[in-house]
Amino acid sequence: MEYNTEILVIGSGISGLSLALQIQKEYKILIISKSKKIYENSSYQAQGGIAAVFPNSMSLSKHINDTIIAGRKSCKKDIVRFVVNNSKNSILWLEKQGVNFDSINGSKKNYHLALEGGHSERRVFHYKDYTGKYVHNILSKNVFKKKNITFLGNRFLIDLIFVKEKQKTKVIGAKIWNKENGTIEKYLAKKIVLATGGLSSIYKHTTNKYNSYGDGIACAFRIGCKIKNLAFNQFHPTCLYNSTREKKDYNFLITEAIRGEKAYLLNKKKERFMIKVHEKAELAPRDIVSKAIFLEMKKEKSQYVYLDATHLSEKFLRNRFPNIYNRLLSYSINISKNLVKVVPAAHYTCGGISTNKFGETNIKNLYAIGETTCTGLHGKNRLASNSLLECLVFAKSTAEKINFSMKNSCFVSFPKYIYLENKKLFLDSSKEEEMKKVFKEIQILMWKDVGIIQKKEILYNFLKKIIKYEKKFFALKKYGYFSLNFLKIRNLLILSKLVVQDCIKKHKNL
C-alpha cells in the first residue's frame, strides 16, 4: 500500500498533536501511532503539570536558573531562555484550545500553582493530578475536528525512506508495519516529524506504560541523524513498588507534586533520610533523590522506601490528587492512612535526536519534537514539569518553520525511487522465543548495569555482549527474516549500544 501526504507526524502525544493543530489548514497532515488509540502514549500519563511563568524579570530568571541547576549546568542556556520565555504563550495557547487549569476560587487570574522537585517557587500549572490526560483529551478532540488531519493507529515505524541529493540526505517517506493486517505500507511526505517519545522502556523498571523503546531515535540514527547525550536518562524517584510485577499498574508513577505538598520519604526504619542529603530534602532534583533512594535501599538491603502522606488530610488528598488517591485505594492502600512503597524507575530520556529551536535535524525535511529529541533544554537531568513545556514550545516553533518552508518551496511531485517490499514474512518459532528472551535480558542488564549507579568496567563487558547479539540477530536480515519481534530487538540493540557507548564516553571525560 502507498499513501501520499504533505506532512507526516509519527507519534500522537502532546507534541505531535500540538504541532498538527498549528500547521496551516491548507496542508494535509497524517498522524500515525504504533498504539491503537490516539491517547496511548506517555504524555497522556503525565500527572504533575506544565512549568511556566507569567513574566517578571525575577520569575523568569528563577525558572531559567532552576532548569540549569537541575541539568547539572549542562543545558544550552540560549535554549533554556527560549523555552522559558515562551512558557506564558504556551499556557495561553492551551487555554484557547479549551484547557482550564486549576485555579483558586475559579479565577484565571489566580492559578493554583504546584511546587515540584528542583523548583525554587510554585510555577507548575496543572489540572488535579492528571494534567497530561486532561490536556491530551482536549487536543485530540480538536485534532479530530480538523478536516486536514487524519489519524491512523497500529502502525509501527520500520524505517525512514531517504534519497541522496548532492551528498546530503533527504528524507522522503517512511516504511510502516500495519499491525492490524500484517502488511508493509509506505508513506511519502514532503515533511516528516518524529514525535515518537523516549527510550525508558529499554530498562526493566520504567514508569512508561506504553512501550517507549525509542523507535524514532533508532530509525533516525540508521539514516545518519545526529544523536546526542543518550547517557542522560532520568530516573523518577517514586514509582509504585510491586513485588509480584503482575498488577496492571506495576509502573504507576506517583507525582512529586505530592512531595511539594509536604509528603515525606522514609527509610525502612521510618526515618526521613533526604534531610541529610540535600537542603531541599524531598524536593531536591530528581537525580539526587533517585540516587539517595537507591543507596538507602542498598544500605538497608530493602527493595523499596516509603512515601508518607499520612499527616495530610484525607479530604485534601482526595481533592488535590484524585487519580493517585483512587488508584492506590484500588490496591487497598489509603494514602492518608498507609505508607506507600516506592522505588525509582527509568522515566525520561534527556538525550535523543539533535535538533535546533525549530525542530530541524541534520537530515533535510526531517524534524523532531518532544522527548525523542536532544534540544539542550534538560542537560543531564530534567527539571520537573519542563517536559510538557518543551513539547508545546517546540511544537509551535517547528510548526511555524514548516509553514514557512511549505509556503516558500516548490514541490512539483513526490520523488521517484525503487521500493522493495517483503513478499512474505519469514518466521521461526525458536528464533522468536530467543529474541523475546534476549530482549528481557537486555532490559534487566540495562537496569542493573546502566542504571542509577554505573561502573566503567561493567559497561565495557555489557557492550561486548550487545555487539555479540547484534552480529547474531542482524545476520537474519540477510535471509529476509522479518517479524515484529525482530524489528523491536533491532531497535533495542541499537539503542542500548548507543546508550552504553555514550555512558563510557561520559565516564572517560569525568
Secondary structure, DSSP 8 states (H G I E B T S, - for coil): -EEEEEEEEE--SHHHHHHHHHS-TTS-EEEE-SSSSTT-STGGG--S-EE-----HHHHHHHHHHHHHHTTT-S-HHHHHHHHHTHHHHHHHHHHHT----BGGG-TTSB--B--TT-SS--EE-STT-HHHHHHHHHHHHHHH-TTEEEE-SEEEEEEEEEEETTEEEEEEEEEEETTTTEEEEEEEEEEEE-----GGGSSSBS-SS----HHHHHHHHTT--EE-TT-EEEEEEEE--SSS-STTTT-B--THHHHTT-EEE-TTS-B-GGGT-TTGGGS-HHHHHHHHHHHHHHHT-S-EEEE-TTS-HHHHHHH-HHHHHHHHTTT--TTTS-EEEEEEEEEE--EEE--TT-B-SSBTEEE-GGGEE-SSSTTS--TT-HHHHHHHHHHHHHHHHHHHHHT----S---------SS----HHHHHHHHHHHHHHHHHHHHHSSSS--HHHHHHHHHHHHHHHHHHHGGGGGT---HHHHHHHHHHHHHHHHHHHHHHHHHT-
